[in-house]
Each structure stands twice: as C-alpha cells, then as structure tokens.
Amino acid sequence: MAKIVRTRAAQKARALEVYDRLRKAYPDARCSLDFTNPLELLVATILAAQCTDERVNMVTKSLFQRYPDAASYVRAPQEELEEAIRACGFYRNKAKNIRNACAALVERFGGRVPETMEELLTLDGVGRKTANVLLCECAGTPAIVVDTHCGRLARRLGFTKARDPDKIEQDLMKLLPSDKWRMFSHSLVFHGRAICHARGPKCSQCPVADLCPFPDTQEGKRIAK
C-alpha cells in the first residue's frame, strides 16, 4: 500500500508505473461501444449516458441499420426514434438530443461529425466526455475520457481529489504524456469493472495494490469493514 507522494516528479513516475501495469493486465482494453464510423459513435455515446455499454450495443445493432446517416435521424419522427431507443432509458431526452445533433451536422457540417472540441460541444447531448471519446477514437486526437470508473480510480490512486470530471481530466493530463492518455482511460475503465469496484474492491487481486493509497484512506477502511 503506497502513501501519496507529493512531488510532481514522483507522482508522474507512479502514474507511469500504474499505466504500464494496467496495460499488461488489460491488453485488450478499448472503447466498449460498437461502432463503424463517427456518427455511430456519437449516437452510441449519447445513448450511453446512465446506461451500460452492453445495453447500448444491443440497441444500436438494429438502430444503425435503420438510420444510416445524420439525415435519416432528422427525418425520423420523434416518437419513432424514442421507441427505437427506449431500452437505453431517458429515451425522450436522448431522442431529442440525437435528432438535434444530427440536424446540426446536416445544416452546419455537411452531415459529418466535426473533429474539434469547440465544434463538438455545440452539438446537443455532447459534453466534454462525449467529445473526448469522439476525438480520441475517431479523430486521432489525444484525450482522456473521464467516466464513473476513471474518476473513482483516479481519486483512489491519489491522482486527483476532484469529483468534477473536467477537473479530473486536467489533473490526469498533467501526469502522463499525451500518447498514453487514450489507453490510460481505457485501462482504468477495464480495471474498475473487473477489480476496483465501487463497493467491495478486490484489492488482493489488484496489480497496482502496492502503488495505491486507497486501502489506508477513510473510504477504503469504511468499505473494508
């Protein structure tokens, strides 16, 4: 069990060691959403809000065949699209966001998903997390995607004290070179799903347990009881 090291150089060295070990533990870590183009990933990430990737993938299997381009989502009646994505939850708001975002793609971007953070954030239903997914998976732009797992593990590992995803993103970006951001995010997510659960983390099976201060923190001791 590691104590949190305060110097920036030591934190960077520990973050790099965590990265290397998690990459070895999860060599197949990747985006868990199924997609073949940026539009599909845009729609999938909007649907994934407060929904599991597994359920989204079940829904999008037929959804992407039914609506192959941005214009087809715009033409779809609101009620029809709501029914098609109902299983993902919050389907009314998600359908509205998808149709509005696709309308913007048609009207302002020639039907294509833009490749800059500034432009992506103008689309309904797109925040920094969704934009970062699109940037690193489709545009080849280095980015860190902060989901629930990534945020939880970053705090437990002592890489941030923040709860705001944007602040966590900035804190993690300072610790690793940009060419490692994408896979660091994926590795943290896979580790969060497999070992470092919100409740009952399997610390005895953790490949970075000796680098992690979490068991000695108040939260760690409370969960261990």
BAMITOR-198355 format. One line per field, with one value per residue: residue number from 1; chain; x negated, y, z of N, C-alpha, C, O in turn. Coordinates in Angstrom, 2 decimals, padded with zeros to 5 digits. Layout:
<rs>
resi = [NUM/...]
chain = [A/...]
n_u = [X/...]
n_v = [Y/...]
n_w = [Z/...]
ca_u = [X/...]
ca_v = [Y/...]
ca_w = [Z/...]
c_u = [X/...]
c_v = [Y/...]
c_w = [Z/...]
o_u = [X/...]
o_v = [Y/...]
o_w = [Z/...]
</rs>
This chain:
<rs>
resi = [1/2/3/4/5/6/7/8/9/10/11/12/13/14/15/16/17/18/19/20/21/22/23/24/25/26/27/28/29/30/31/32/33/34/35/36/37/38/39/40/41/42/43/44/45/46/47/48/49/50/51/52/53/54/55/56/57/58/59/60/61/62/63/64/65/66/67/68/69/70/71/72/73/74/75/76/77/78/79/80/81/82/83/84/85/86/87/88/89/90/91/92/93/94/95/96/97/98/99/100/101/102/103/104/105/106/107/108/109/110/111/112/113/114/115/116/117/118/119/120/121/122/123/124/125/126/127/128/129/130/131/132/133/134/135/136/137/138/139/140/141/142/143/144/145/146/147/148/149/150/151/152/153/154/155/156/157/158/159/160/161/162/163/164/165/166/167/168/169/170/171/172/173/174/175/176/177/178/179/180/181/182/183/184/185/186/187/188/189/190/191/192/193/194/195/196/197/198/199/200/201/202/203/204/205/206/207/208/209/210/211/212/213/214/215/216/217/218/219/220/221/222/223/224/225]
chain = [A/A/A/A/A/A/A/A/A/A/A/A/A/A/A/A/A/A/A/A/A/A/A/A/A/A/A/A/A/A/A/A/A/A/A/A/A/A/A/A/A/A/A/A/A/A/A/A/A/A/A/A/A/A/A/A/A/A/A/A/A/A/A/A/A/A/A/A/A/A/A/A/A/A/A/A/A/A/A/A/A/A/A/A/A/A/A/A/A/A/A/A/A/A/A/A/A/A/A/A/A/A/A/A/A/A/A/A/A/A/A/A/A/A/A/A/A/A/A/A/A/A/A/A/A/A/A/A/A/A/A/A/A/A/A/A/A/A/A/A/A/A/A/A/A/A/A/A/A/A/A/A/A/A/A/A/A/A/A/A/A/A/A/A/A/A/A/A/A/A/A/A/A/A/A/A/A/A/A/A/A/A/A/A/A/A/A/A/A/A/A/A/A/A/A/A/A/A/A/A/A/A/A/A/A/A/A/A/A/A/A/A/A/A/A/A/A/A/A/A/A/A/A/A/A]
n_u = [-000.84/-000.63/-001.85/-000.59/-002.53/-003.94/-005.52/-005.72/-007.26/-007.56/-004.89/-004.31/-006.01/-004.92/-002.36/-003.02/-004.03/-001.72/-000.18/-001.71/-001.50/001.29/001.80/000.54/002.08/004.57/004.56/006.32/007.88/010.25/012.50/015.74/018.07/019.85/019.11/018.83/018.25/017.81/020.36/021.99/020.66/021.06/023.87/024.07/022.64/024.22/026.49/025.39/025.32/025.93/026.50/025.68/022.87/023.17/025.96/026.49/025.11/026.69/029.02/028.14/027.41/029.51/030.43/028.50/028.62/031.13/031.05/028.90/027.45/026.88/029.01/031.13/031.82/032.80/035.06/036.63/039.58/040.09/041.36/041.01/038.22/037.83/039.08/037.42/035.09/035.81/035.06/032.68/033.13/034.21/035.21/036.74/035.47/032.96/033.54/034.37/032.00/030.33/031.63/031.53/028.75/027.98/029.35/027.90/025.47/026.15/026.93/024.76/022.32/022.11/023.20/021.32/019.43/017.89/014.37/013.18/012.87/014.24/016.20/017.62/018.76/020.84/022.96/026.10/026.48/023.84/021.09/017.93/016.93/018.18/017.28/014.51/014.35/015.06/013.01/010.60/011.11/011.91/010.83/008.16/007.03/005.29/006.74/008.32/010.77/013.17/015.05/017.39/015.91/013.23/012.98/013.42/011.25/009.08/009.23/008.94/006.39/004.98/004.42/005.95/008.09/010.46/013.99/015.37/015.66/014.30/012.22/010.87/010.02/008.16/006.28/005.28/004.20/001.90/000.17/-000.69/-002.27/-000.85/-000.46/000.29/002.70/005.25/005.22/004.74/007.11/008.90/007.79/008.11/010.91/011.47/010.19/011.65/014.11/013.47/011.94/011.53/014.03/016.87/018.00/016.71/014.02/011.53/008.91/006.85/006.38/005.40/003.31/001.92/001.82/-000.22/-000.96/001.04/002.82/005.34/006.47/005.71/007.05/009.83/012.20/011.46/011.01/013.56/015.09/013.87/014.79]
n_v = [-001.19/002.12/005.32/008.58/010.36/013.53/015.14/016.40/015.05/012.49/011.68/011.57/009.51/007.38/007.30/006.56/003.99/002.75/002.93/001.27/-001.25/-001.70/-001.73/-004.09/-005.84/-005.53/-005.99/-005.87/-003.67/-001.23/001.03/000.30/000.51/-000.41/000.44/001.76/004.09/007.69/008.95/006.87/006.36/008.79/008.79/006.46/007.18/009.22/007.73/006.15/007.49/007.16/004.48/001.08/000.04/-002.41/-002.74/-000.58/-001.40/-003.56/-002.26/-000.54/-002.20/-002.79/-000.22/001.34/000.25/000.97/003.75/005.12/007.48/010.97/012.55/010.75/010.35/012.86/012.97/011.06/010.50/011.91/010.25/007.73/007.36/007.51/005.15/003.30/003.52/003.13/001.20/002.09/003.94/007.16/007.97/009.87/012.39/011.70/010.95/013.39/014.88/013.44/013.80/016.62/017.06/015.70/017.20/019.56/018.60/018.09/020.65/022.35/021.02/019.47/016.95/015.43/014.35/016.73/017.48/018.82/019.97/022.35/022.60/020.19/020.51/022.19/020.68/019.22/017.28/016.64/016.65/017.31/014.72/013.02/014.33/013.96/011.18/010.88/012.38/011.01/008.41/008.60/010.85/010.80/012.40/013.06/012.30/012.24/010.27/010.71/008.73/007.20/005.08/005.76/008.23/007.42/005.63/007.30/009.04/007.23/006.28/008.49/010.45/012.62/014.90/015.73/015.81/016.70/015.94/017.36/018.63/016.42/015.30/017.26/017.05/014.43/014.62/016.05/014.25/012.21/011.56/012.73/010.71/008.53/008.95/008.07/005.18/004.94/005.85/003.85/001.58/002.13/002.09/-000.61/-001.86/-000.85/-002.05/-004.76/-005.24/-003.00/-002.21/-000.10/-000.73/-003.12/-003.57/-005.62/-005.77/-007.54/-008.82/-006.95/-005.50/-003.16/-002.69/-002.21/000.29/001.93/004.16/003.81/001.70/002.57/004.90/006.90/006.20/003.72/002.18/002.24/000.84/-001.62/-002.63]
n_w = [000.00/-000.93/000.10/-000.56/-002.74/-002.76/-004.48/-007.82/-009.77/-008.65/-008.54/-011.28/-012.05/-010.63/-011.75/-014.35/-013.89/-012.92/-015.23/-017.01/-015.75/-015.74/-018.47/-019.16/-017.70/-018.88/-021.87/-023.98/-023.62/-024.54/-026.29/-025.33/-026.73/-029.64/-032.96/-036.31/-037.57/-037.14/-036.72/-035.77/-033.37/-032.06/-031.67/-030.12/-027.79/-026.77/-026.14/-024.17/-021.77/-018.41/-018.79/-019.52/-021.50/-022.71/-023.00/-024.67/-026.97/-027.73/-028.51/-030.55/-032.59/-034.38/-034.69/-036.04/-038.57/-039.33/-039.32/-041.20/-041.68/-040.81/-041.75/-041.86/-039.21/-038.62/-040.25/-039.05/-037.18/-033.92/-032.01/-033.12/-033.05/-030.31/-029.44/-030.62/-029.13/-026.54/-024.61/-023.59/-021.65/-020.34/-022.76/-024.18/-023.91/-024.88/-027.52/-028.51/-028.27/-030.02/-032.50/-032.73/-032.65/-034.97/-036.84/-036.70/-037.66/-040.33/-041.20/-040.61/-040.86/-043.12/-042.81/-041.56/-038.67/-036.66/-035.92/-033.83/-030.45/-029.79/-031.80/-031.52/-028.99/-029.50/-030.24/-029.43/-026.49/-026.23/-024.20/-022.58/-022.05/-023.99/-026.28/-026.02/-026.28/-028.98/-030.18/-029.51/-030.42/-033.07/-034.37/-033.88/-031.97/-029.02/-025.89/-022.66/-021.30/-018.97/-017.19/-014.87/-013.70/-014.30/-012.94/-010.27/-009.81/-010.29/-008.12/-005.97/-006.42/-005.77/-007.61/-008.07/-006.30/-007.01/-007.91/-009.99/-013.38/-015.44/-014.10/-013.10/-015.50/-016.34/-014.27/-014.63/-017.18/-016.72/-015.65/-017.36/-020.56/-023.66/-025.56/-024.16/-023.00/-024.05/-023.86/-021.16/-020.03/-021.00/-019.78/-017.05/-016.91/-017.58/-015.45/-013.33/-013.78/-013.53/-011.14/-009.26/-007.83/-007.01/-004.56/-002.37/-003.52/-005.07/-003.67/-003.07/-005.42/-007.09/-009.52/-009.07/-006.39/-004.52/-005.20/-004.53/-002.48/-001.47/000.31/002.88/003.25/004.50/003.15/002.09/004.41/005.47/003.56/003.76/006.12]
ca_u = [000.00/-001.50/-001.46/-000.54/-003.76/-003.51/-006.26/-005.16/-008.07/-007.24/-003.54/-004.38/-006.65/-003.94/-001.31/-003.55/-004.10/-000.33/000.18/-002.38/-000.95/002.66/001.75/000.21/003.21/005.71/004.02/007.41/008.70/010.67/013.85/016.65/019.21/019.67/019.36/018.00/017.95/018.00/021.78/022.45/020.11/021.76/025.18/023.87/022.22/025.41/027.33/024.71/025.48/026.71/026.89/024.49/022.43/023.74/027.34/026.43/024.71/027.85/029.96/027.58/027.24/030.55/030.61/027.59/029.11/032.36/030.70/027.51/026.76/027.46/030.29/032.18/032.27/033.58/036.35/037.39/040.47/039.59/041.93/040.41/036.87/037.97/039.40/036.26/034.03/036.46/034.35/031.49/033.53/034.24/035.29/037.31/034.43/031.89/034.02/034.34/030.60/029.81/032.20/031.00/027.33/027.89/029.78/026.75/024.49/026.62/027.01/023.52/021.09/022.20/023.58/020.19/019.14/016.68/013.21/012.58/013.63/015.12/017.36/018.39/019.52/022.03/024.00/026.94/026.16/022.39/020.25/016.50/016.70/018.56/016.37/013.21/014.49/015.02/011.70/009.52/011.43/012.18/010.03/006.75/006.58/005.11/007.74/008.65/012.22/013.45/016.36/017.51/014.79/011.99/012.99/013.27/009.89/008.13/009.25/008.40/004.95/004.39/004.02/006.80/009.07/011.67/015.13/015.80/014.95/013.40/011.03/010.15/009.37/007.00/005.29/004.67/003.42/000.62/-000.66/-001.18/-002.40/000.42/-000.30/000.78/003.99/006.37/005.19/004.85/008.55/009.50/007.28/008.79/012.29/011.47/009.80/012.78/015.15/013.02/011.33/011.69/015.45/017.26/018.12/016.04/012.90/010.73/007.55/005.88/006.13/005.08/001.91/001.27/002.15/-001.36/-001.12/002.32/003.04/006.76/006.85/005.44/007.85/011.07/013.15/011.01/011.25/015.00/015.54/013.30/015.49]
ca_v = [000.00/003.29/006.64/009.56/011.12/014.89/015.81/016.16/014.05/011.19/011.37/011.19/008.20/006.39/007.20/005.79/002.60/002.27/002.77/000.09/-002.48/-001.90/-002.09/-005.52/-006.59/-005.42/-005.68/-005.68/-002.52/-000.43/001.57/-000.84/000.75/-000.89/001.48/001.65/005.43/008.71/009.20/005.78/006.55/009.94/008.33/005.49/007.84/009.90/006.69/005.50/008.25/006.44/003.20/000.27/-000.11/-003.66/-002.49/000.30/-002.21/-004.35/-001.37/000.07/-003.21/-002.56/001.23/001.84/-000.20/001.72/005.16/005.01/008.76/012.02/012.99/009.77/010.64/014.10/012.65/010.14/011.13/011.84/009.08/006.52/007.22/007.23/003.74/002.51/003.58/003.09/000.32/002.77/004.86/008.60/007.90/011.08/013.42/011.20/011.04/014.82/015.28/012.81/014.46/017.98/016.98/015.31/018.36/020.47/018.00/018.30/022.07/023.11/020.25/018.60/015.61/014.75/014.70/017.57/016.87/019.70/020.07/023.51/022.31/019.08/020.99/022.92/019.70/018.82/015.99/016.41/017.35/017.02/013.28/012.52/014.93/013.30/009.84/011.05/012.88/010.01/007.19/008.84/011.93/010.61/013.47/012.54/012.78/011.38/010.17/010.50/008.19/006.90/004.24/006.54/009.20/006.72/005.10/008.42/009.52/006.21/006.21/009.73/011.31/013.81/014.96/016.33/015.00/017.23/015.23/018.24/018.84/015.13/015.21/018.13/016.50/013.25/015.04/016.58/013.17/011.30/012.14/012.66/009.47/007.48/009.35/007.24/003.84/005.05/005.91/002.53/000.63/002.42/001.61/-002.07/-002.24/-000.52/-003.06/-006.09/-005.36/-001.87/-001.89/000.97/-001.40/-004.41/-003.72/-006.83/-005.25/-008.65/-009.24/-005.74/-005.44/-001.92/-002.51/-001.65/001.69/002.58/004.56/003.71/000.90/003.29/006.12/006.72/005.45/002.34/001.49/002.09/-000.23/-002.88/-003.12]
ca_w = [000.00/-001.11/000.58/-001.65/-002.86/-003.07/-005.53/-009.15/-010.46/-008.09/-008.98/-012.69/-012.13/-010.14/-012.76/-015.48/-013.47/-012.92/-016.65/-017.57/-015.16/-016.20/-019.88/-019.20/-017.15/-019.79/-023.20/-024.94/-023.21/-025.70/-026.18/-025.28/-027.60/-031.00/-033.97/-037.51/-038.07/-036.10/-036.41/-034.91/-032.03/-031.47/-031.22/-029.05/-026.56/-026.24/-025.55/-023.05/-020.53/-017.40/-019.36/-019.73/-022.88/-023.23/-023.43/-025.83/-028.12/-028.14/-029.18/-031.78/-033.65/-035.38/-034.85/-037.06/-039.88/-039.62/-039.55/-041.63/-041.76/-039.96/-042.31/-041.56/-037.84/-038.67/-040.86/-038.21/-036.19/-032.55/-031.33/-033.69/-032.52/-028.87/-029.29/-031.04/-028.12/-025.23/-023.68/-023.04/-020.61/-020.65/-024.22/-024.79/-023.99/-025.75/-028.90/-028.87/-028.45/-031.23/-033.68/-032.80/-033.01/-036.37/-037.63/-036.75/-038.56/-041.70/-041.53/-040.44/-041.05/-044.28/-042.42/-040.93/-037.29/-036.62/-035.27/-032.82/-029.21/-029.84/-032.66/-030.93/-027.84/-029.95/-030.55/-028.30/-025.90/-026.24/-023.24/-022.79/-022.08/-025.31/-027.26/-025.91/-026.88/-030.43/-030.59/-029.42/-031.15/-034.49/-034.96/-033.57/-031.08/-027.66/-024.93/-021.53/-021.13/-017.55/-016.85/-013.44/-013.28/-014.38/-011.86/-008.99/-009.68/-010.21/-006.73/-005.10/-006.64/-005.30/-008.73/-008.02/-005.22/-007.62/-008.31/-011.27/-014.44/-016.19/-013.27/-013.09/-016.80/-016.34/-013.35/-015.23/-018.34/-016.24/-015.11/-018.39/-021.90/-024.38/-026.33/-023.26/-022.43/-024.52/-023.30/-019.70/-019.76/-021.22/-018.78/-015.78/-017.01/-017.51/-014.09/-012.47/-013.98/-013.15/-009.82/-008.34/-007.80/-006.10/-003.27/-002.38/-004.45/-004.84/-003.53/-003.04/-006.80/-007.86/-009.98/-008.64/-004.97/-003.79/-005.62/-004.27/-001.08/-001.13/001.50/004.12/003.34/005.25/002.34/002.00/005.69/005.64/002.67/004.22/007.32]
c_u = [-000.87/-000.94/-001.46/-001.81/-003.42/-004.26/-005.71/-005.93/-007.73/-005.84/-003.53/-004.98/-005.68/-002.82/-001.77/-003.65/-002.70/000.12/-000.41/-001.78/000.48/002.72/001.42/001.38/004.40/005.24/005.09/008.32/008.99/012.01/014.83/017.90/018.89/020.00/018.45/017.65/018.26/019.46/022.32/021.92/020.75/023.09/025.02/023.49/023.37/026.32/026.72/024.82/026.42/027.29/025.61/024.15/023.03/025.16/027.37/026.08/025.84/028.82/029.42/027.39/028.26/030.72/029.74/027.98/030.31/032.07/029.22/026.74/027.49/028.83/031.42/032.69/033.15/034.97/037.23/038.31/039.92/040.07/041.31/039.02/036.90/038.20/038.19/035.17/034.56/035.66/033.14/031.84/033.43/034.41/035.86/036.23/033.30/032.30/033.98/032.92/030.02/030.33/031.65/029.53/027.17/028.37/028.64/025.67/024.86/026.52/025.65/022.24/021.17/022.53/022.49/019.99/017.86/015.58/012.47/013.49/014.66/016.37/018.24/019.27/020.73/023.20/024.79/026.53/024.68/021.71/018.80/016.24/016.99/017.62/015.00/013.24/014.34/013.64/010.65/009.82/011.54/011.27/008.54/006.17/006.43/006.14/007.88/010.16/012.51/014.89/016.36/016.32/013.49/011.91/012.75/011.83/008.86/008.08/008.61/006.88/004.22/003.90/004.86/007.64/010.43/012.76/015.71/014.99/013.96/012.10/010.19/009.37/008.09/005.89/004.55/003.79/002.03/-000.34/-001.30/-001.34/-001.14/000.62/000.21/002.17/005.11/006.37/005.20/006.32/009.18/009.06/007.92/010.22/012.35/011.13/010.94/013.89/014.75/012.62/011.72/013.13/015.73/017.40/017.45/014.93/012.04/009.26/006.50/005.54/005.64/003.61/001.19/001.50/001.02/-001.63/000.08/002.51/004.45/007.06/006.66/006.22/009.12/012.08/012.75/011.28/012.75/015.54/015.07/014.02/016.61]
c_v = [001.25/004.52/007.59/010.38/012.50/015.53/015.43/015.05/012.64/010.74/010.90/009.81/007.10/006.20/006.37/004.31/001.98/002.01/001.48/-001.21/-002.76/-002.27/-003.57/-006.36/-006.61/-005.05/-005.40/-004.50/-001.63/000.21/000.41/-000.66/000.27/000.22/001.23/003.01/006.45/008.98/008.12/005.95/007.73/009.51/007.38/006.16/008.65/008.89/006.11/006.27/007.51/005.14/002.40/000.18/-001.37/-003.45/-001.59/-000.50/-003.09/-003.50/-000.88/-000.93/-003.02/-001.07/001.77/001.39/000.62/003.17/005.23/006.34/009.80/012.44/012.04/009.93/011.89/013.83/011.79/010.91/010.92/010.56/007.79/006.29/006.91/005.74/002.88/002.47/003.47/002.30/000.98/003.75/006.32/008.82/009.16/012.15/012.98/011.28/012.48/015.28/014.70/013.52/015.88/017.99/016.63/016.44/019.36/019.92/018.26/019.77/022.77/022.36/019.26/017.17/014.82/015.23/015.53/016.94/017.83/019.76/021.20/023.23/021.21/019.58/021.84/021.98/019.34/017.43/015.69/017.30/016.95/015.52/012.72/013.06/014.25/011.89/009.95/011.49/011.79/008.75/007.40/009.87/011.78/011.69/012.92/013.15/011.76/011.43/009.82/010.03/007.88/006.10/005.02/007.54/008.54/006.24/006.21/008.96/008.49/006.09/007.48/010.65/012.58/013.75/015.41/015.30/015.49/016.58/016.10/018.48/017.56/014.96/016.04/017.59/015.31/013.62/015.53/015.47/012.29/012.02/011.86/011.37/008.32/007.79/008.38/005.87/003.85/005.08/004.53/001.53/000.86/001.92/000.09/-002.54/-001.96/-001.54/-004.43/-006.23/-004.24/-001.37/-000.76/000.45/-002.77/-004.55/-004.91/-006.46/-006.36/-009.13/-008.09/-005.68/-004.15/-001.65/-001.85/-000.19/002.54/002.92/004.25/002.88/001.62/004.58/005.84/005.91/003.99/001.56/001.29/000.94/-001.58/-003.46/-004.09]
c_w = [000.00/-000.41/-000.61/-001.63/-003.40/-004.24/-006.89/-009.89/-009.97/-008.51/-010.44/-012.84/-011.68/-011.15/-013.95/-015.13/-013.42/-014.36/-017.22/-017.04/-015.65/-017.67/-020.03/-018.70/-018.10/-021.20/-024.24/-024.57/-024.42/-025.37/-026.29/-026.14/-029.01/-031.99/-035.16/-038.11/-036.97/-035.74/-035.49/-033.49/-031.33/-030.90/-030.04/-027.74/-025.94/-025.54/-024.28/-021.74/-019.59/-017.95/-019.60/-021.21/-023.51/-023.74/-024.67/-027.08/-028.63/-028.95/-030.53/-032.90/-034.76/-035.67/-035.99/-038.47/-040.31/-039.97/-039.93/-041.71/-040.93/-040.45/-041.95/-040.12/-037.82/-039.24/-039.97/-037.27/-034.78/-031.86/-031.83/-033.13/-031.02/-028.65/-029.62/-029.97/-026.69/-024.20/-023.03/-021.92/-021.02/-022.15/-024.86/-024.97/-024.92/-027.21/-029.38/-029.14/-029.73/-032.47/-033.83/-033.21/-034.49/-037.29/-037.77/-037.68/-040.02/-042.10/-041.53/-040.79/-042.22/-043.95/-041.73/-039.49/-037.26/-035.77/-034.34/-031.60/-029.29/-030.65/-032.07/-029.78/-028.23/-030.24/-029.30/-027.81/-025.82/-025.20/-023.49/-022.86/-023.46/-026.37/-027.21/-026.46/-028.39/-030.92/-030.58/-030.22/-032.65/-035.14/-034.69/-032.69/-029.66/-026.70/-023.81/-021.33/-019.68/-017.38/-015.35/-012.93/-013.24/-013.23/-010.51/-008.79/-009.58/-008.78/-005.81/-005.22/-006.19/-006.39/-008.80/-006.75/-005.74/-007.86/-009.63/-012.39/-015.21/-015.42/-013.20/-014.39/-016.82/-015.43/-013.96/-016.43/-017.93/-015.84/-016.18/-019.72/-022.71/-025.15/-025.47/-022.72/-022.78/-023.83/-021.78/-019.30/-019.88/-020.15/-017.42/-015.79/-016.88/-016.10/-013.12/-012.58/-013.42/-011.69/-008.86/-008.33/-006.81/-004.68/-003.38/-003.41/-004.07/-004.75/-003.55/-004.45/-007.68/-008.25/-009.58/-007.16/-004.19/-004.15/-005.21/-002.80/-000.58/000.13/002.82/004.26/004.13/004.46/002.26/003.26/005.91/004.80/003.16/005.43/006.96]
o_u = [-001.76/000.27/-002.24/-002.14/-002.70/-003.70/-005.28/-005.32/-007.62/-005.62/-002.82/-004.53/-005.64/-002.38/-001.01/-003.38/-002.51/000.74/000.30/-001.57/000.83/003.59/001.96/001.64/005.16/005.47/004.83/009.40/008.11/012.59/014.76/018.70/017.80/021.05/017.42/016.86/018.90/019.77/023.03/022.64/020.98/023.41/025.76/023.96/023.47/026.86/027.44/024.45/027.58/028.41/024.57/025.03/023.36/025.51/028.15/026.68/025.94/029.37/030.15/027.21/027.92/031.12/030.21/027.71/030.49/032.75/028.36/025.51/028.58/029.73/032.56/033.86/034.14/035.95/038.45/037.88/039.34/039.29/041.10/038.67/036.09/037.59/037.96/034.39/033.82/035.60/032.63/030.94/032.67/033.82/035.50/036.09/032.75/031.48/033.61/032.66/029.30/029.57/031.33/029.10/026.33/027.85/028.44/025.03/024.01/026.07/025.42/021.19/020.38/022.20/022.69/020.35/016.84/015.82/011.28/014.70/015.81/017.48/019.46/020.40/021.55/024.31/024.21/026.25/024.29/021.75/018.50/015.41/016.17/017.20/014.41/012.27/013.58/013.17/009.89/008.89/011.28/010.96/007.74/004.95/007.39/006.38/007.61/010.74/012.14/015.83/015.43/015.77/012.75/010.85/011.97/011.26/007.88/007.00/007.80/006.19/002.99/003.08/004.51/007.87/011.41/012.51/016.45/013.76/012.89/011.02/008.96/008.22/007.05/004.71/003.34/002.75/001.09/-001.54/-002.34/-000.64/-000.44/001.76/000.52/002.75/005.83/007.39/005.62/006.73/009.90/009.87/008.25/010.69/013.18/011.71/011.18/014.55/015.59/012.93/012.20/013.42/014.95/016.98/017.61/014.90/011.84/008.47/005.38/004.52/005.49/002.74/-000.03/001.39/001.26/-002.42/000.12/002.38/004.72/007.85/007.36/006.09/009.45/012.74/013.60/011.72/013.16/016.35/015.77/013.89/017.31]
o_v = [001.40/004.72/007.41/011.01/012.63/016.38/014.30/014.22/011.71/009.57/009.96/009.02/006.03/005.08/005.58/003.46/000.84/000.98/000.68/-002.15/-003.90/-003.03/-004.24/-007.45/-007.58/-003.93/-004.78/-004.35/-001.32/-000.03/-000.38/-001.59/000.52/000.86/000.56/003.09/006.12/009.21/008.42/005.71/007.68/009.83/007.47/005.75/008.74/009.17/005.63/005.74/007.26/004.76/002.99/000.25/-001.38/-003.95/-001.81/-000.30/-003.35/-003.95/-000.81/-000.53/-003.09/-000.69/002.56/002.09/000.93/003.75/005.40/006.33/009.55/012.67/012.47/009.68/011.95/014.39/011.79/011.87/009.87/009.88/006.86/005.16/006.13/005.14/001.85/001.52/003.70/002.70/000.48/004.31/006.67/009.74/009.48/012.72/013.80/011.63/012.76/015.98/015.39/013.82/016.30/018.82/017.21/016.61/019.93/020.68/018.61/020.09/023.68/022.98/018.32/016.26/013.67/016.35/015.09/016.01/017.68/019.62/021.02/023.58/021.29/019.11/022.17/022.44/019.16/016.53/014.60/018.52/016.32/015.08/012.02/012.31/013.99/011.44/009.19/011.02/011.65/008.07/006.48/009.77/012.56/011.88/012.36/014.35/010.58/012.51/008.75/010.83/008.26/006.39/004.95/007.67/009.04/006.42/006.08/009.31/008.85/005.84/007.53/011.53/013.52/012.68/015.45/014.10/014.77/016.65/015.63/018.52/017.61/014.53/015.57/017.66/015.19/012.99/015.45/015.71/011.69/012.99/010.87/010.97/007.25/006.96/007.91/005.44/002.88/004.41/004.09/000.74/-000.09/001.37/-000.43/-003.50/-002.73/-001.87/-005.16/-007.24/-004.52/-000.26/-000.50/001.09/-003.47/-005.55/-005.19/-006.79/-006.14/-009.79/-008.26/-005.81/-004.06/-000.51/-001.04/000.48/003.73/002.04/004.42/003.34/001.33/005.28/004.69/005.04/003.11/000.42/000.28/000.15/-002.58/-004.64/-004.60]
o_w = [000.85/-000.35/-001.55/-000.63/-004.38/-004.93/-007.10/-010.56/-010.76/-008.79/-010.79/-013.66/-012.28/-011.39/-014.50/-015.98/-013.83/-014.64/-017.83/-017.79/-015.95/-018.09/-020.91/-019.21/-018.13/-021.67/-025.27/-025.14/-025.21/-024.32/-027.23/-026.27/-029.53/-031.89/-035.03/-039.04/-035.98/-034.57/-034.53/-032.52/-030.12/-029.75/-029.06/-026.68/-024.72/-024.47/-023.41/-020.68/-019.93/-017.63/-019.87/-022.07/-024.69/-024.81/-025.59/-028.14/-029.83/-029.96/-031.51/-034.06/-035.94/-036.78/-036.80/-039.45/-041.49/-040.81/-039.05/-041.79/-040.42/-039.64/-041.77/-039.85/-037.08/-038.76/-040.12/-036.63/-034.48/-031.21/-031.05/-032.77/-030.53/-027.78/-028.98/-029.91/-025.74/-023.03/-022.03/-021.30/-021.92/-022.73/-025.99/-026.05/-025.66/-028.07/-030.52/-030.12/-030.46/-033.39/-034.94/-034.01/-035.18/-038.39/-038.84/-038.41/-040.84/-043.20/-042.33/-041.00/-042.28/-044.71/-041.35/-039.14/-037.78/-035.01/-034.10/-031.70/-028.89/-030.24/-032.13/-029.63/-027.37/-030.47/-028.23/-028.60/-025.39/-025.29/-024.50/-023.65/-024.04/-027.26/-028.26/-027.06/-029.00/-031.95/-031.54/-030.67/-033.43/-036.33/-035.21/-032.65/-029.14/-026.71/-023.99/-021.20/-019.21/-017.42/-014.63/-011.87/-012.27/-012.61/-009.70/-007.72/-008.85/-008.29/-004.95/-004.24/-006.21/-006.14/-009.52/-006.19/-005.00/-007.99/-010.30/-012.37/-015.60/-016.01/-013.24/-014.38/-017.27/-015.78/-013.82/-016.66/-018.72/-015.69/-015.93/-019.99/-022.48/-025.38/-025.99/-022.03/-021.90/-023.28/-021.16/-018.35/-018.99/-019.67/-016.71/-014.79/-016.14/-015.61/-012.19/-011.59/-012.90/-011.06/-007.76/-008.77/-005.90/-003.72/-004.38/-004.12/-002.89/-005.63/-004.01/-004.64/-008.89/-007.39/-009.74/-006.71/-003.30/-003.49/-005.50/-001.95/000.61/000.96/003.78/005.26/004.40/005.01/002.36/003.20/006.48/005.27/003.00/005.73/007.84]
</rs>
